[in-house]
Amino acid sequence: MSAPSRQEKLGRFLLRGLRIGASTVAVLELLRNDWTGGISAALAWVVFLLVERRLTPASPDSED
């Protein structure tokens, strides 16, 4: 496989940032007892997680 392009690396970095941000917002909103905001942020986190897992791996694993 070819090495990931610069744009792919940036996209993965931004997606990881969105995932971390969504999980943080979800926890904070749930601690504040804002259930609507907390559940919405938690669902966004799940979507970001699923998208990240569906992408092809950034670095191919070497098989021994």
N, C-alpha and C positions, 0 to 999 in steps of 0.2 A: 504494500500500500504506500501511497505517497504521503509525505509529511503534511500535516494540516496547515492551511494557509494562515496568513496573519489575521484575516477577517474571521476565520473559524475560531482561532484562539481568542480573539476579542469577544466574539459572540458567546463562547463558553464562559469567559470571565464575567461578562455582564449577566448571563443567566444565573451563574452561581451567586452573584451579588443580589439579584432579585430574589432568589430562593432564601438567602440568609435574611434579607430585609423582611420578606413576608413572614418568615417564622418568628422573627423578633416582634413584629407588629402583632401577630396573632397572640403571642404570649402576653404582651403588654395589655392588649385590649381585653383579653380574658381576665387578667388580674384586676382590671378596672371594672369588671362586670359588664362590659359592653359586649354582649353576646353576638349581636349582629356583625359588628366589626371584627370580632375575634374569629367567628366561624368563616366569614368571608376571606379573611387573610389566611386562615388555615387551608381553605379550599384552593386559594391561589398558590400556596406553598406546594400542595399536592400536585397541581397542574405543572408547576415549574419542575418539580421532581420527576414527573413522568416524561416531560419533554426532554430533560437532560439525560434520562436513562435510554430514551429511544434513539438519541443521536449515536452515531458511530463512535467508538472509543477514540480519544485524542491520540493516544499512543498505543499501537498494537502490542498485545502481550506476546512475549516470546514463548513459544511452546518448546518444552524440553523433551 
